[in-house]
Amino acid sequence: MQDYLVVHTFKSEELRQKHFTAVDEMSQDEIAAGMKNENASLQMNWNNGENDMAMFCWWKAKSPDAILETLGDMSDSFENDIREMPNIMDMSDR
């Protein structure tokens, strides 16, 4: 699988509110289970809750379409800017 960074930008404030209301009712394990399959796996998510229209995600996936398929109907809530990132430099706490 390849590495992708995705900017998921909500199409409206209403969709953003619905998303965070639903997510607030789920555990991290429940969310992770729905965002992982043999074709795509959400690795990490950065967001500012209802203070921003965009979320940033790191995915491992076979293709951009695999990410959209894994998101299912949720993908319709976003404009999805999916970019493959094959060059990674890990600078974690050196």
C-alpha positions in Angstrom: 0.0 0.0 0.0 1.1 3.6 -0.7 1.0 6.5 1.7 -1.5 9.3 1.1 -2.2 12.7 2.8 -5.7 13.8 2.3 -7.4 17.1 3.0 -11.1 16.4 3.7 -12.9 19.7 3.5 -16.5 19.7 4.6 -19.0 20.9 1.9 -21.1 22.8 4.5 -21.2 23.7 8.2 -24.3 21.5 8.5 -22.3 18.4 7.3 -19.5 19.3 9.6 -21.8 19.5 12.6 -23.4 16.2 11.7 -20.0 14.5 11.4 -18.7 15.7 14.7 -22.0 14.8 16.5 -21.8 11.3 15.1 -18.1 10.9 15.9 -18.6 12.2 19.5 -21.0 9.2 20.1 -18.3 6.6 19.0 -15.2 5.3 20.6 -11.8 5.5 18.8 -11.9 1.8 18.3 -15.3 2.0 16.6 -14.1 4.7 14.3 -10.9 2.8 13.5 -12.8 -0.4 12.7 -14.9 1.5 10.1 -11.9 3.1 8.5 -9.8 0.0 7.8 -10.0 -2.8 5.3 -7.8 -4.8 2.9 -7.6 -1.8 0.5 -7.3 1.2 2.7 -6.5 2.1 6.3 -6.7 5.4 8.1 -3.5 5.9 10.1 -4.0 9.3 11.7 -6.4 12.2 11.7 -5.7 15.8 12.6 -8.7 18.2 13.1 -9.8 21.2 15.0 -13.3 20.0 15.7 -16.0 22.4 14.7 -13.5 25.3 14.5 -12.3 24.4 11.0 -13.8 23.1 7.8 -10.9 20.8 7.0 -9.5 17.6 8.4 -6.1 16.2 7.5 -5.6 12.5 7.3 -2.7 10.1 6.7 -3.9 7.0 4.8 -2.3 3.8 3.7 -4.1 2.6 0.6 -3.9 0.8 -2.7 -5.3 3.8 -4.6 -7.2 7.0 -4.1 -10.5 5.2 -5.0 -9.8 2.7 -2.2 -9.9 5.7 0.3 -13.2 7.0 -1.1 -14.7 3.5 -1.0 -13.6 3.0 2.6 -15.2 6.3 3.5 -18.4 5.2 1.8 -21.3 7.7 1.9 -19.2 9.9 4.3 -17.0 10.8 1.3 -19.9 12.8 -0.1 -19.6 15.2 2.9 -16.2 16.4 1.8 -14.2 17.7 -1.1 -11.3 15.2 -0.9 -7.8 16.4 -2.0 -6.0 13.0 -2.1 -2.2 13.1 -2.7 0.2 10.2 -2.8 3.2 10.9 -0.7 6.0 8.4 -1.6 8.8 10.3 0.0 8.7 10.2 3.8 11.3 11.7 6.2 10.6 10.7 9.8 11.9 13.4 12.2 10.0 12.2 15.3 11.6 13.5 18.5 15.2 13.3 17.4 
